[in-house]
Amino acid sequence: MQISLKAPTSPSRQKSAALVVLLTSDDLKKPCGDDALNELINRIHKRGDFEGKASQTFLLPLCDTLSAERLLLVGLGEAKLLDEKVFDKATTAMFKAIRQYKLGDAAILLNQSTLSEESQIRRLACGAETSNYQYTASLSKKPDPKLKKLVLLASANSANRKAMAQGQSIGRGINVARELGNLPGNYCTPTFLAKEAKALGRKSDKLKVSVLDEKKMRELGMGSFLSVTAGTDEPAKMIVMEYHGGKKSDKPRVLVGKGITFDSGGISIKPGAKMDEMKFDMCGAASVMGTMTAVTELELPINVVGIIAAAENLPSGRATKPGDVVTSMSGQTIEVLNTDAEGRLVLCDALTYAERFKPATVIDIATLTGACVVALGKHATGLYSNSDDFARQLIDAGERSGDRAWQMPLWDEYQNQLDSNFADIANIGGPEAGSVTAACFLARFTKNMTWAHLDIAGTAWLSAPKGATGRPVGLLMQYLLDCAN
């Protein structure tokens, strides 16, 4: 999408399919500085058609006093209550109206109240990209017309241009994660993910991509990872993306994504209802791909490593059985009590592999447990960390990006639920605190690192309307932008 900045010298003379004005309810009591526009808004308000309530929209289809073909008013509520969350909800309603009226272009007059221009621009640019996303990969029907051009009526200074670039890149990264998540399992295989990563690598000379096959994993002793892929004909892949934007001596930030491109549960097979949604079990990997896309576009001055543990989990005569014991890359043995707790089995070897990069921090992202959905629903990602300071950084990044997380306990008292008579550790800890014990399992493989685990089982996709959300790309990018600054 083409997004540009233009000084708001005379909004009423701006030619476009629609002039969009963001207004608090307080703005309706004072002139906006453009006589023609101010008169029109006053008439609409006095008629009772628009009150500036949060997320309220009103479209005037014909407005002869403006150069724009239409006028779209968007309410932000009371100025004293306006914050980023209110703004995001209002602009979501705005883009919904733009889609509804099939507008090919629009010009947006920013609000002159408590939110900075930079914040509004970044959020609008991100929202424009994400609102334009349409899944079409396996559809024969042509997509609906999209918004192709957006003019933000604001000064084109360096800070605003930077905010616009960040917003667009983050939006595109979110869309990459959504697209990969939405692809059916017979399209998006581990091999497909590896090809997508290599294609991204060819776009940037700062990004080096390598792919470990099963033979190399076997040589490295990744018995835990390989136990998951044993029942499928699709070869597993460990995808490593090394972005070098900082100094060679700078320790990298490492992102590790669970990439189970379809999860049947293996021998511990899942119920048939909603099993189709297990194509979304690679949304952790998708978020790593989306984040690396945004990082390379913005050429952030830091070092970032993205690792994707990609595999299918299917039952067959070769599949791992409940009660089998496997040896991880770390040397720890694992009793596989439930083959549907497979995400932690691929992640533990990927986390051990991540140690070789001597990381500053490590974040793993995984649709790991249904228990997290029970605990937090679809609104917050479950956050676990062996460093409270690191956890607070990520929670703050989630709040500012609107991609929120909530810290959960990672106490030693939960660890004995993973005790096994036949191995160093069991891969499940019983029915109590399932999300916590899954994180405790991963914690045993991250003792030498500053580490956080994001359980996105509730936030990575929605069942109605069905589709991937692209989370937590927004949170991850805010954290990496903070590191870059």
TIPALO-712752 format. One line per field, with one value per residue (C-alpha): residue number from 0; residue in three letters; x negated, y negated, z. Coordinates in steps of 0.001 Angstrom, whole numbers, plus 500000, padded with zeros to 6 digits. Each point is the difference from the previous one (the first is absolute). Example, Ala and Ser with C-alpha at 12.3 -4.5 7.8 and 13.67 -1.06 7.14 Angstrom:
k 0, 1
r ALA, SER
x 487700, 498630
y 504500, 496560
z 507800, 499340
***
This chain:
k 0, 1, 2, 3, 4, 5, 6, 7, 8, 9, 10, 11, 12, 13, 14, 15, 16, 17, 18, 19, 20, 21, 22, 23, 24, 25, 26, 27, 28, 29, 30, 31, 32, 33, 34, 35, 36, 37, 38, 39, 40, 41, 42, 43, 44, 45, 46, 47, 48, 49, 50, 51, 52, 53, 54, 55, 56, 57, 58, 59, 60, 61, 62, 63, 64, 65, 66, 67, 68, 69, 70, 71, 72, 73, 74, 75, 76, 77, 78, 79, 80, 81, 82, 83, 84, 85, 86, 87, 88, 89, 90, 91, 92, 93, 94, 95, 96, 97, 98, 99, 100, 101, 102, 103, 104, 105, 106, 107, 108, 109, 110, 111, 112, 113, 114, 115, 116, 117, 118, 119, 120, 121, 122, 123, 124, 125, 126, 127, 128, 129, 130, 131, 132, 133, 134, 135, 136, 137, 138, 139, 140, 141, 142, 143, 144, 145, 146, 147, 148, 149, 150, 151, 152, 153, 154, 155, 156, 157, 158, 159, 160, 161, 162, 163, 164, 165, 166, 167, 168, 169, 170, 171, 172, 173, 174, 175, 176, 177, 178, 179, 180, 181, 182, 183, 184, 185, 186, 187, 188, 189, 190, 191, 192, 193, 194, 195, 196, 197, 198, 199, 200, 201, 202, 203, 204, 205, 206, 207, 208, 209, 210, 211, 212, 213, 214, 215, 216, 217, 218, 219, 220, 221, 222, 223, 224, 225, 226, 227, 228, 229, 230, 231, 232, 233, 234, 235, 236, 237, 238, 239, 240, 241, 242, 243, 244, 245, 246, 247, 248, 249, 250, 251, 252, 253, 254, 255, 256, 257, 258, 259, 260, 261, 262, 263, 264, 265, 266, 267, 268, 269, 270, 271, 272, 273, 274, 275, 276, 277, 278, 279, 280, 281, 282, 283, 284, 285, 286, 287, 288, 289, 290, 291, 292, 293, 294, 295, 296, 297, 298, 299, 300, 301, 302, 303, 304, 305, 306, 307, 308, 309, 310, 311, 312, 313, 314, 315, 316, 317, 318, 319, 320, 321, 322, 323, 324, 325, 326, 327, 328, 329, 330, 331, 332, 333, 334, 335, 336, 337, 338, 339, 340, 341, 342, 343, 344, 345, 346, 347, 348, 349, 350, 351, 352, 353, 354, 355, 356, 357, 358, 359, 360, 361, 362, 363, 364, 365, 366, 367, 368, 369, 370, 371, 372, 373, 374, 375, 376, 377, 378, 379, 380, 381, 382, 383, 384, 385, 386, 387, 388, 389, 390, 391, 392, 393, 394, 395, 396, 397, 398, 399, 400, 401, 402, 403, 404, 405, 406, 407, 408, 409, 410, 411, 412, 413, 414, 415, 416, 417, 418, 419, 420, 421, 422, 423, 424, 425, 426, 427, 428, 429, 430, 431, 432, 433, 434, 435, 436, 437, 438, 439, 440, 441, 442, 443, 444, 445, 446, 447, 448, 449, 450, 451, 452, 453, 454, 455, 456, 457, 458, 459, 460, 461, 462, 463, 464, 465, 466, 467, 468, 469, 470, 471, 472, 473, 474, 475, 476, 477, 478, 479, 480, 481, 482, 483, 484
r MET, GLN, ILE, SER, LEU, LYS, ALA, PRO, THR, SER, PRO, SER, ARG, GLN, LYS, SER, ALA, ALA, LEU, VAL, VAL, LEU, LEU, THR, SER, ASP, ASP, LEU, LYS, LYS, PRO, CYS, GLY, ASP, ASP, ALA, LEU, ASN, GLU, LEU, ILE, ASN, ARG, ILE, HIS, LYS, ARG, GLY, ASP, PHE, GLU, GLY, LYS, ALA, SER, GLN, THR, PHE, LEU, LEU, PRO, LEU, CYS, ASP, THR, LEU, SER, ALA, GLU, ARG, LEU, LEU, LEU, VAL, GLY, LEU, GLY, GLU, ALA, LYS, LEU, LEU, ASP, GLU, LYS, VAL, PHE, ASP, LYS, ALA, THR, THR, ALA, MET, PHE, LYS, ALA, ILE, ARG, GLN, TYR, LYS, LEU, GLY, ASP, ALA, ALA, ILE, LEU, LEU, ASN, GLN, SER, THR, LEU, SER, GLU, GLU, SER, GLN, ILE, ARG, ARG, LEU, ALA, CYS, GLY, ALA, GLU, THR, SER, ASN, TYR, GLN, TYR, THR, ALA, SER, LEU, SER, LYS, LYS, PRO, ASP, PRO, LYS, LEU, LYS, LYS, LEU, VAL, LEU, LEU, ALA, SER, ALA, ASN, SER, ALA, ASN, ARG, LYS, ALA, MET, ALA, GLN, GLY, GLN, SER, ILE, GLY, ARG, GLY, ILE, ASN, VAL, ALA, ARG, GLU, LEU, GLY, ASN, LEU, PRO, GLY, ASN, TYR, CYS, THR, PRO, THR, PHE, LEU, ALA, LYS, GLU, ALA, LYS, ALA, LEU, GLY, ARG, LYS, SER, ASP, LYS, LEU, LYS, VAL, SER, VAL, LEU, ASP, GLU, LYS, LYS, MET, ARG, GLU, LEU, GLY, MET, GLY, SER, PHE, LEU, SER, VAL, THR, ALA, GLY, THR, ASP, GLU, PRO, ALA, LYS, MET, ILE, VAL, MET, GLU, TYR, HIS, GLY, GLY, LYS, LYS, SER, ASP, LYS, PRO, ARG, VAL, LEU, VAL, GLY, LYS, GLY, ILE, THR, PHE, ASP, SER, GLY, GLY, ILE, SER, ILE, LYS, PRO, GLY, ALA, LYS, MET, ASP, GLU, MET, LYS, PHE, ASP, MET, CYS, GLY, ALA, ALA, SER, VAL, MET, GLY, THR, MET, THR, ALA, VAL, THR, GLU, LEU, GLU, LEU, PRO, ILE, ASN, VAL, VAL, GLY, ILE, ILE, ALA, ALA, ALA, GLU, ASN, LEU, PRO, SER, GLY, ARG, ALA, THR, LYS, PRO, GLY, ASP, VAL, VAL, THR, SER, MET, SER, GLY, GLN, THR, ILE, GLU, VAL, LEU, ASN, THR, ASP, ALA, GLU, GLY, ARG, LEU, VAL, LEU, CYS, ASP, ALA, LEU, THR, TYR, ALA, GLU, ARG, PHE, LYS, PRO, ALA, THR, VAL, ILE, ASP, ILE, ALA, THR, LEU, THR, GLY, ALA, CYS, VAL, VAL, ALA, LEU, GLY, LYS, HIS, ALA, THR, GLY, LEU, TYR, SER, ASN, SER, ASP, ASP, PHE, ALA, ARG, GLN, LEU, ILE, ASP, ALA, GLY, GLU, ARG, SER, GLY, ASP, ARG, ALA, TRP, GLN, MET, PRO, LEU, TRP, ASP, GLU, TYR, GLN, ASN, GLN, LEU, ASP, SER, ASN, PHE, ALA, ASP, ILE, ALA, ASN, ILE, GLY, GLY, PRO, GLU, ALA, GLY, SER, VAL, THR, ALA, ALA, CYS, PHE, LEU, ALA, ARG, PHE, THR, LYS, ASN, MET, THR, TRP, ALA, HIS, LEU, ASP, ILE, ALA, GLY, THR, ALA, TRP, LEU, SER, ALA, PRO, LYS, GLY, ALA, THR, GLY, ARG, PRO, VAL, GLY, LEU, LEU, MET, GLN, TYR, LEU, LEU, ASP, CYS, ALA, ASN
x 500000, 498839, 500002, 498732, 499829, 501283, 500156, 503609, 500081, 503529, 501789, 503176, 498006, 498489, 501117, 500817, 502805, 500547, 498682, 499845, 500040, 499138, 501947, 500420, 503366, 498219, 498855, 503613, 500161, 497172, 499045, 497503, 498199, 501493, 503181, 501658, 499289, 500953, 503372, 500803, 499056, 502057, 503081, 499633, 499554, 502943, 502209, 499162, 498326, 496567, 499001, 496359, 500567, 497149, 499983, 503049, 499833, 502120, 499694, 501259, 500100, 500276, 498313, 499823, 498118, 496996, 497612, 500327, 502884, 501101, 499523, 499461, 500093, 498481, 500629, 497270, 502164, 499127, 496563, 499082, 500660, 498165, 497062, 498407, 502589, 502939, 498234, 499359, 503639, 501210, 497678, 501031, 503571, 498731, 498248, 503090, 502040, 497395, 500284, 503802, 500192, 497235, 497878, 496848, 498334, 500477, 498416, 499948, 499879, 498296, 501382, 498366, 500393, 498074, 498471, 496839, 499921, 497350, 502173, 503063, 498026, 498353, 503321, 501837, 497298, 500023, 503811, 500168, 497786, 501738, 503515, 499129, 499078, 502149, 499377, 500157, 497368, 502469, 503045, 501232, 502063, 498307, 499398, 502013, 498466, 497390, 498938, 497063, 498984, 500031, 498956, 499349, 500435, 496988, 496572, 497503, 497222, 497474, 501774, 503306, 498350, 498301, 503303, 501710, 497263, 500157, 503779, 500023, 497251, 501611, 503336, 498407, 498261, 503331, 501504, 497159, 500747, 503734, 499507, 497691, 502369, 503034, 498445, 501287, 497662, 499551, 498752, 497922, 497636, 496590, 498414, 502243, 498997, 496334, 500515, 501773, 497106, 497467, 502059, 499900, 496241, 499558, 501636, 497399, 496228, 500161, 501984, 498348, 502338, 499014, 502143, 499132, 501459, 500785, 496571, 498296, 502441, 499165, 496281, 500661, 501912, 503423, 501839, 502854, 500722, 499730, 502395, 502797, 499418, 499556, 503608, 500183, 498594, 499370, 496367, 499441, 497943, 498102, 499924, 497402, 500158, 497059, 500504, 496847, 501024, 497857, 496336, 498402, 499302, 503639, 501810, 503106, 503626, 501221, 503577, 500995, 503297, 501970, 500806, 502250, 501602, 502713, 500581, 502226, 498744, 498064, 500821, 501759, 502338, 502213, 503816, 501315, 501834, 497967, 496997, 499821, 498865, 496812, 498566, 499587, 497554, 497149, 501046, 496955, 497813, 502190, 499467, 496230, 500210, 502176, 497668, 496899, 501786, 500559, 496496, 498363, 502279, 499170, 496313, 499924, 496481, 499975, 499250, 502969, 500136, 503261, 500233, 502962, 500543, 502234, 501594, 503268, 501437, 501863, 500647, 498543, 498164, 496808, 501515, 498750, 502141, 501120, 497442, 497062, 496853, 497981, 496759, 499919, 497097, 499176, 499502, 503072, 502292, 503750, 502841, 502669, 503188, 502184, 499023, 502398, 497636, 497632, 499277, 497735, 498155, 498939, 499442, 497653, 497507, 500395, 499335, 496892, 498845, 500571, 497292, 497284, 500821, 499166, 503262, 500786, 503557, 502078, 503754, 501855, 503457, 502391, 503631, 499110, 502930, 503767, 499582, 498777, 503217, 502001, 497934, 499825, 502420, 499287, 498979, 496599, 496990, 498604, 496505, 497470, 496408, 497005, 499375, 502628, 498226, 500172, 503656, 500795, 498330, 502190, 503185, 499273, 499365, 503324, 501869, 498538, 500544, 503524, 498839, 500278, 498476, 500481, 497285, 500695, 498127, 496903, 499439, 497872, 502999, 501478, 496876, 500643, 503113, 497550, 498211, 499648, 498947, 498504, 498335, 498574, 503283, 503522, 501496, 503263, 500740, 503566, 503301, 499116, 498388, 499314, 498680, 497703, 498505, 499415, 497988, 498207, 499004, 498427, 498321, 497843, 498381, 499418, 498123, 497007, 502029, 502216, 503166, 503704, 502739, 503114, 502940, 502159, 502514, 502830, 498812, 498483, 503319, 503741, 502628, 502740, 499347, 497347, 496546, 496515, 499484, 496287, 499320, 497542, 498096, 501045, 498603, 496779, 499386, 500584, 497470, 497433, 500580, 499348, 496754, 499015, 500588
y 500000, 496472, 497857, 496420, 496929, 496569, 496785, 499300, 496429, 500183, 503317, 498881, 499673, 503512, 502109, 503608, 502556, 499094, 497458, 501708, 497820, 501416, 498090, 500146, 498882, 496883, 499078, 499416, 496985, 498093, 499070, 502242, 497213, 500770, 497936, 502190, 503196, 498446, 498821, 503436, 501809, 497535, 500598, 503781, 499722, 497623, 502338, 502736, 502326, 500011, 499471, 501075, 503081, 502503, 502153, 498190, 499496, 497854, 499820, 497059, 501392, 496617, 496786, 497273, 497610, 502366, 501174, 503534, 502087, 501087, 499016, 502685, 498910, 502300, 499560, 500288, 499364, 497505, 498434, 500725, 503718, 500274, 502415, 502481, 502713, 497649, 498717, 503516, 501031, 496845, 500421, 503655, 498749, 497422, 502570, 502221, 497113, 499405, 503660, 499902, 497109, 501505, 496858, 500248, 497002, 497721, 497032, 499959, 496848, 500897, 498980, 497092, 501117, 502170, 502602, 499003, 499828, 502715, 502401, 499336, 500373, 503255, 501497, 498808, 501355, 503371, 500109, 499137, 502974, 502498, 498868, 500604, 503641, 502557, 503729, 501187, 502756, 502874, 498040, 499805, 496850, 496680, 497810, 496883, 496636, 498780, 496630, 499190, 496486, 498241, 496411, 499046, 496264, 499287, 498453, 502124, 499480, 502723, 501191, 500414, 501756, 502406, 500685, 500667, 502429, 501845, 500280, 501309, 502545, 501285, 500253, 501957, 502262, 500695, 500837, 502427, 501797, 500042, 501352, 502812, 500885, 500055, 502229, 503588, 502698, 501508, 496602, 498872, 502881, 499830, 499974, 497105, 498008, 500607, 498700, 496895, 499312, 500359, 497639, 497430, 500484, 499131, 496604, 498822, 500267, 499742, 503217, 503412, 503017, 503604, 503125, 503081, 503246, 503115, 501506, 496941, 499982, 503649, 499164, 497238, 502372, 498411, 503157, 498072, 497975, 503081, 501993, 497635, 500374, 503801, 500729, 497871, 500180, 496222, 499294, 497711, 496808, 497834, 496570, 497483, 496334, 497854, 496248, 497900, 496365, 499125, 500309, 503405, 500006, 499248, 502969, 500892, 500113, 503506, 500900, 503685, 500964, 503222, 501076, 503066, 499571, 502495, 501599, 503071, 500791, 502983, 503320, 497949, 498861, 496956, 500037, 499353, 496778, 496940, 502136, 497952, 497083, 501898, 498498, 496956, 501930, 498367, 496439, 499623, 500666, 497668, 497203, 500471, 499758, 496892, 498380, 500758, 498517, 496724, 499975, 500356, 497392, 497454, 501014, 499781, 499356, 503148, 503691, 502361, 503774, 501694, 503781, 502032, 503591, 501325, 503448, 501892, 502122, 502979, 503615, 502977, 503211, 497996, 497415, 499457, 501860, 498829, 501329, 499771, 498326, 497668, 498087, 496265, 498019, 498837, 503633, 500012, 502997, 499494, 502430, 499235, 500622, 498201, 499550, 497041, 498026, 499800, 496274, 500077, 502981, 498039, 496777, 501480, 501045, 496685, 498130, 502090, 499207, 496273, 500031, 500107, 496398, 498748, 498032, 496849, 501292, 502889, 499990, 503115, 499585, 502938, 501033, 502273, 500794, 499995, 499280, 496504, 499395, 501035, 497667, 496877, 500455, 498233, 496623, 500501, 502121, 502045, 498804, 501996, 498990, 500862, 496223, 497672, 496985, 501573, 500910, 496380, 498797, 502315, 499120, 496300, 500646, 501831, 497136, 497371, 502079, 501081, 503634, 500785, 502742, 501053, 501435, 503455, 501788, 502045, 501306, 502968, 501451, 501037, 501834, 503249, 500557, 500846, 502727, 503363, 503447, 500850, 496800, 496686, 498275, 500767, 497948, 499306, 499116, 501183, 498096, 497200, 496776, 501449, 496765, 499481, 503494, 499677, 496841, 501784, 502725, 497404, 498245, 503104, 499341, 496244, 499739, 498331, 497339, 496999, 501584, 499400, 502278, 498635, 502423, 498676, 502868, 497582, 496982, 501382, 500694, 499569, 502673, 497544, 498507, 502644, 498678, 499213, 496701, 499456, 499674, 499492, 498271, 496613, 500781, 501498, 497036, 497480, 501859, 500092, 496310, 499257, 501984, 498104, 496670
z 500000, 499248, 503140, 499979, 502218, 498987, 502006, 501111, 498669, 498547, 500620, 498242, 496756, 500254, 497041, 500886, 499979, 503652, 502470, 503400, 503119, 503434, 502645, 503760, 501366, 501314, 496480, 498980, 502313, 498312, 496414, 498203, 498114, 496569, 499531, 497350, 501913, 503337, 498681, 498598, 503233, 502046, 497860, 500323, 503770, 500530, 497987, 502515, 497478, 501668, 503630, 499962, 502144, 500084, 496823, 498553, 496229, 497694, 496207, 497974, 496435, 498244, 501145, 497364, 502286, 500173, 497308, 501361, 498653, 503489, 503623, 502639, 503639, 502633, 503730, 502617, 503077, 502734, 499628, 503639, 499450, 496688, 500047, 497606, 500704, 499308, 496881, 498676, 500479, 498258, 497031, 499712, 499583, 497503, 497797, 500202, 498581, 497283, 498975, 500187, 497550, 497821, 500011, 497910, 501628, 502990, 501765, 503805, 502124, 503279, 503359, 501809, 503602, 502445, 497669, 498167, 496214, 499939, 502011, 497831, 496764, 501043, 501086, 496890, 497674, 501783, 500010, 496313, 499126, 502274, 499040, 496344, 500585, 498181, 499831, 496385, 499645, 499639, 498762, 496412, 500632, 499279, 503052, 500751, 499033, 502462, 501330, 497723, 501032, 503347, 500681, 503622, 500426, 502180, 499649, 498057, 502562, 500800, 503169, 498179, 497052, 502412, 501777, 496671, 498889, 503311, 499863, 496451, 500620, 503182, 498184, 497169, 502522, 501697, 496600, 499240, 503262, 499245, 496490, 501112, 502829, 497720, 497346, 500157, 501229, 496543, 498751, 502965, 500762, 501714, 496530, 498953, 503094, 499186, 496456, 501321, 502364, 497184, 497836, 502813, 500261, 496331, 500617, 502520, 500010, 503797, 500354, 499827, 499831, 500585, 500278, 502039, 498653, 502030, 499337, 501494, 502940, 500642, 500001, 502521, 502267, 499643, 500994, 501609, 496826, 497790, 502197, 498903, 496277, 500127, 498951, 496850, 496472, 499990, 500926, 502969, 499649, 502443, 498379, 501215, 498943, 501133, 499580, 500434, 500384, 503011, 500878, 499642, 503740, 500930, 501487, 497989, 501086, 499167, 499067, 499950, 498370, 500295, 496439, 500186, 496588, 500905, 503377, 500128, 503486, 498687, 501703, 502727, 497241, 500456, 499791, 496493, 500875, 498976, 499056, 496785, 502177, 500775, 496816, 502285, 502202, 498087, 500876, 502258, 496975, 497925, 502521, 499770, 496197, 500250, 502501, 497928, 496973, 501872, 501493, 496585, 498402, 502697, 500062, 503779, 501400, 502158, 499560, 499973, 499510, 499052, 500495, 498774, 501099, 497195, 499927, 499614, 502818, 498534, 501084, 498130, 500666, 500446, 502354, 503537, 502560, 503449, 502445, 497569, 501328, 497749, 500489, 499377, 498542, 503552, 501048, 502241, 499487, 499605, 500598, 497401, 501963, 497451, 496344, 499744, 502246, 497048, 499817, 503026, 498481, 496901, 501927, 502599, 497313, 498177, 503268, 500646, 496445, 500683, 502704, 497346, 499014, 503537, 500003, 501965, 500374, 498683, 499411, 498913, 498482, 499887, 499807, 502861, 502296, 500073, 503709, 499140, 498049, 503073, 502200, 497829, 497104, 496707, 501381, 501610, 499116, 502888, 500921, 502016, 500677, 502149, 500331, 501441, 498494, 496552, 500541, 500881, 496783, 497947, 501895, 499435, 496291, 499836, 501650, 497657, 496878, 500944, 499832, 503684, 502139, 503619, 502204, 501426, 502846, 499322, 503514, 500997, 501847, 496641, 498824, 501899, 497862, 497187, 501953, 498243, 501238, 496617, 498726, 501191, 499257, 498782, 497190, 501860, 503606, 500456, 499812, 502419, 498715, 496559, 498527, 502999, 499900, 496241, 500693, 502865, 497526, 497669, 502937, 500534, 496613, 500458, 503305, 498341, 498176, 500714, 498664, 499579, 498720, 498283, 499956, 497161, 499855, 500769, 498003, 496772, 498279, 500368, 499403, 499016, 497559, 499431, 499248, 501293, 501850, 499370, 503719, 501645, 497162, 501394, 503451, 498627, 497697, 502774, 502152, 497183, 499199, 503670, 499772, 496854, 501742
***
